[in-house]
Amino acid sequence: MKKGDLYYLMHIPETKALVTKTFNQRKFHEEYSHFNSFPSISIIPCVEVIIVAGKHKGEKEKYIQEEFNRSFRKIEVEDERR
């Protein structure tokens, strides 16, 4: 997954999403880990997309990559030369 990839929503194929950014989000957990009482931190891969076709055209949305991959499929093209 990289910036510029185009995906479609599996249960509504008319909805298309363009990847604008991929990033890692930090999540701090309130409960302390067993190591010197430091809070534990999770790194969560995320993706930001803009809907380019469908009912919500023009809207920006953020997803956790795992959830995004469950709902969207990449649109493959024969020749990606630009």
N, C-alpha and C positions, 0 to 999 in steps of 0.2 A: 504494500500500500504506500503510495507516494502522492505528493501534491500533483493535481491535474488528472488523477484517475477518475473515471466516471463509473458510477454504480447505479443499479436499479433496485427498488424495493421489491422483494420476492412476492408478497401477497398483493401488491398494487404495482404492476410493471410499468405503468405510465409515469410513476414517480421516479425521477432521476436525481441523483446527488453527485456533486462535484467536490472532491476532496480539496480543501484549501489549506489545511495545516494538520500535521501530526505532532503530538507532543506527549510528554510524560507528566502526569499530575501527581503531586505528593499528597498522601493522606496520613494525617497524624492520628494515632489511636490514643484515646484517653487512658486506657489501662496501661500500666507500666509493664515493660518486659522484665524478665528475671535478671537482666544484666545491668547492675548498678542503678536501678530505678530510672533509667532513661526511657522516654516515651518511644514506642515503636513507630516506624514510618513505612508505609507501603508506596511503591512507585507503580502507578496505574497508567498504561498506555492509552491515550485518547486520540480522537480524530475530530476535526471541525469540518463541517461540510456546508455547502449552500445548495438548496434545492433549486434545480434549474428547469424542472418540468413537473407538472402535476398540480394538485390542489393547493399546495403550500409554496408555490413558486416564489423565489426571492428570499425565503427565510433561511437564516443561519441556524444551524443546530450543532450541538456537541454530543458525542457519544463516547462511551468506553469502547475501545476497539473490539473487545470480545462480544459485546452486545451488538455492535454495528455489523460484525461479520455473521451473526446469526440471522439478521434481517435483510441484509443487502448482498447482492452479487455483482462482481465486476463485469463491466461490458468490455468484452475482448474485441479487438479490431485486428484485421489482417496486417495492416501496415501502419505503424505508429509514427512514421516520418512526418515532421512538421515543417 
